[in-house]
């Protein structure tokens, strides 16, 4: 017998665009931003909803988690801690360790991929760490935007380098330059 797994969604505005929150009763599983589900699905970043799942629009669960107020303060440029928000992202044990490491990067600071790899005791796995950072389903909440290249430059972000630059600017980080693959250039 298959049981339905309830997922909840709610959309908030930030940086002049909608951000869609996805959660279960256990905690936040995703934070999506435009172009949302359609263009994120080919990259394996989607709400992972199956035929046996249901998705419900429900602001109440997100209010209970405290995430709406925190995101509103964050998008207003105030430092916040997401440490008390229950999280339930789906990923491999390695991805989970990288995402846990990301959560240790303080507001207003950046780490390199190498520093993050060292922090999680995987110093030779810099590329794998980078791939796990790119698969982070909870941007901002789990601050993947705070990871930069070894030379201190912006090197990639699923939402594009301009979005990464704008998010970092909310935290007072404005001195970084953009480099990297053409698809990440502004």
N, C-alpha and C positions, 0 to 999 in steps of 0.2 A: 504494500500500500504506500502510495506517495503522498507526502504531506506538502501543503503549500508553504513556502517560505515568504513571509511578508517583507517587503522592502518599502521604504518610505522616501518621499522626495519633497523638496521645497526649494524654491528659487529665491535668491536674494540678489540685490544689485550691489555692485562694487566696481570701481574704476570704469563707470559708465557702461557696464555690460552685465548680463545675468550670469550668476554662478549657481549651478544646480547641486544641491546637497542630496546625497543618497545615503540611507542608513537602514540598519535593522534595529530590533530592540536592543541588541548587544552594543551597538555603537556606530559611529560614522564609518562608511565603507568607501565613499568617493566624494570628491568635489570636482565637478565638471564645469568647464567654461566654454564659451563659443569656440569652435563650431559645434560643441556638444556631441551627442551620441553618434550621429551619422558618420562624421569624418574620424572620430576617435576609435570606432569599432575595428577598422582594419589593423590598428596597432595593438589590439588586445586590451584596450582601455575602454571598457563599457560597463554598464551596471550589472553585467553578468546575470541578466534576467532570463530565465528559461520559461518554457510553457507551464511548468509547475509553480512558478513564482507569481506573485501579484505585486503590483506597485501602487502605492496609495499616496495621494497628495495629503500631507498632514504636517502642518506647521508645529503642532504641539510637541511632538517628539523632539524636534530640534530646539525648541524653547527649553524643554526639560534638560537637554544636553548642554545648554548654554551657548551653543555655537552661533546662533544668530546675533546675539549681542556682541560676542567676541569678534565676529567678522565685521560687523558695523563699525566697531571701534578701530579694528585693524585698517579697514579701508579709509577711515578718517585720519589715518596717520599716527594713531596712538599705539605704543607698544602693548602687546597683550601676550599672555601665555595660554597656549591651548592644552597645557599639561593635564588638566582635569576633565577634558572632553573624552568620553569613552570612544575608543577607536576599534574598528573591526575590519581592517583592510584584508583582502585575500592576496596571498603571495607565498612564495617558497620560503623556507626557513632563512635562506641567505638574503632574500629580498627583505624579509621582516627585520633581520639584523641591520641591514643598511638603513631602512626607514627608521628604526630605533635610533641609530647613530645620527641621522639627520635631525631628529628631535632634540638633540643635545647642542645644536649650533645656536648660540644666543642671538636674540633679536638685534639687528644692527651690525652683525658680524658676518664674515664669509669664511669658508674653509675651502681648501682645494680638494680635488678628488683624492689625491695622495694622503692628505691629512685625515680624510674620512676613512680611507682604507686602513690606515694605521690605527685609527681610533677603534675600529671594530676588529682589530687583530688579524687583518687580511692584507698585509702590506704588498703582497705580490698580485693582488686581484684588483688593481686600479681600474682596468677596463670593465670587469664584471661589476664593480661598484658603480661605475658610470652608467652601465646598462640598467642596474636596479634603480638608480636615482631617476633615470628616464621613465621607469615604469611606476613611479610613485603615484598611487591613486588619490592622494590627499594633498595636492599642492597647497601651499600657504600653511595649512594646519601642520603638515610634516614638511618643513621648509626646504624643499629641493632647490628653490631659487637662490639659496645662500651658498651653493657650491659653484666654484669658479675654477678656471684652468690654473695650472701651476704657475703661469706667468701673471696671474691676477686679472685675467680678462674674462669676459662673458663668453662662454663657449657653446652653449646650446640650451634650449628650453622648448618643451612641447608647444607652448603658446607663441614661440618666436622670441627673438632677443629683445625686441622692443617691449614686449610684455614683461620679460624678466627685468629689464632695466627699470620699467615703471614700478614694478613690485618692490624692487630694492630701494628705489627712491622713496617709497613710503616709509622705509626704515632708516632713511638718512644716508644711504649708500649711493653716492652719485659719481664717484671718481673712476668707475670701471669702464674699460673700452671693450668693444665687441670685435671678436675675431671668430674664425671657424668656417664651417661649410657654408656655401652660398645660400642654402635653404634657410639658414639661421640668421642671415644678415638682414638689417633693417632696410 
